[in-house]
Amino acid sequence: MTKLYLFIIAHPDDESMFFTPTIHALLNTQKKEDDVKVGILCLCNGNYDGLGQQRELEMKMALLTLGFTGESQYIKVAHEKGLQDGPKEDWDENVISQQIHKYLQTIFPHDNHHHDDNNCARNKLSVTLLTFDALGVSQHINHIHTHRGVHHFLSQFTTSNTNNIDSMAGYELISMTNPLWKYNPFVLWMYMLFSYLFCSNALFHKSSSLIRQEDKGLFTTHDATYNTIMFDPLKVWYAMAAHESQFVWYRRLSVLFSRYTYQNQWRKMNV
């Protein structure tokens, strides 16, 4: 069974700023397991300041820094009039849902579903959608609408109307509303240092191996929450630096001190 882990983000740079620990772990797993695929669907090109084309190119460079291969078929940027970058833009959850459906049809077209029983079994697909929670992590309205659109898609999903997808699940990145907790990673640093020194580096080895959770995929239906931890701020720094037009001083500070640089906490979406 092919396992697709699809990050659904609002803008170029979201993948680097918020999701790097999980992307890093999944790409490590993908290197070892041919049936694991990692994809990104970006719902707009970030054209709020008229830099949409530049930001798309910056995103390609950032993804190469994170470990994606060039021209990956699993990386898509939507160009939809109803999904424009901006704090006053109202994104329709139906339009977002259609973009997700379009992505899956493009990556896994209907003609991949063979009538032969053996081929059907071999071509079954498990999809896990990874996105923001209802607070949008940074409370950006486009992030919040992204969550609502993914939730709507999951609520409408049936295995009979979406190609040969055998199972579908959604997980949301938990927002941290307390600024001291969000931008004070020192306790987490101590935990990671302790694990590195006294636990045979188990924490870092497990960041990729636990992703698999044997044959159950990244997340199991029994997990309420899930954590991925990574102590490599330079990886996030270089990825964000590729987003040259966005790498202003406060985002540089955020890379160093935001907990999302070091930890992703996920929660299964209730649909």
Residue, then its C-alpha position, 0 to 999 in steps of 0.5 A: m500500500t502506498k502511503l501519502y503524507l500530504f501537507i496542506i499549507a496556505h502560503p510559500d514559507d509555511e512549510s519551512m516555518f511551521f512543519t520542518p520537524t515532521i517533514h524532516a522525519l517523513l523524508n528520512t522515512q521515505k528514503k528507507e521505504d519506497d511506499v512512503k510519499v511526501g507531498i505539499l499542496c500550497l493553496c496560493n502563491g503568496n501574491y499579496d505584495g505582487l511577489g507570487q512568482q518569486r515566492e514560488l521559486e523561493m519555495k522550490m529552493a526551500l524544498l530542495t534545502l529540506g530534502f525534496t527532489g527537484e520537480s517533484q510531482y508531489i509538490k503543487v501550488a494552486h492558482e485559484k482566483g478564490l484563494q488569494d493571499g491576504p488577511k482580508e480574503d475569505w477562502d471558501e471551504n468548498v474551493i479548498s476541498q476541490q483543490i485537494h480533490k484535484y491534487l489527488q486526481t492529478i497524482f493518482p488518476h482513476d486509470n491507476h485503479h486496475h480491475d485485476d484483484n492483485n493489482c487493486a491490492r497492490n495499488k491501494l492508497s492511504v492518505t494522511l492530510l497534515t495542516f493547521d488547527a482551527l487557530g491557524v498556529s499564527q492566527h492568520i486567517n488564511h491558515i484558519h480557512t485552510h483548516r476549515g477547508v481540509h476539515h470539509f474535505l474529510s467530512q465529504f470523503t468516501t472511498s467510493n468517490t476518490n480514486n483508489i484511496d483505501s483510507m483517509a485521515g487528517y491531523e492538525l498542528i496544535s497551536m500554542t497560544n501562550p507566547l512564553w511557551k511558543y517562543n521559549p524553547f529552553v525547556l525543550w532544549m534541555y529535554m533534547l540535550f538530556s535525551y541525547l546524552f543519556c538515552s543513546n540518542a534515542l530521541f533523534h533516532k526515533s524521530s524518523s523510525l516512530i513515524r512509521q509506527e511499524d505498518k500503521g503509518l505516521f499516525t494511528t487511529h488510536d493516537a490522540t496526539y503525536n510529536t515529532i522533535m528535531f534539533d537542527p535549527l540550521k536546517v530551518w534557517y537555510a530553508m527560510a533563508a531561501h524565502e529571501s523576500q520573507f526572511v525579515w528580522y522577526r522571522r529570523l528570530s522566530v526560526l531561532f526561538s519558535r518551538y515549531t523549529y524544534q517540535n510539532q505536536w499533532r492532533k487527529m482531526n475530529v470529523 
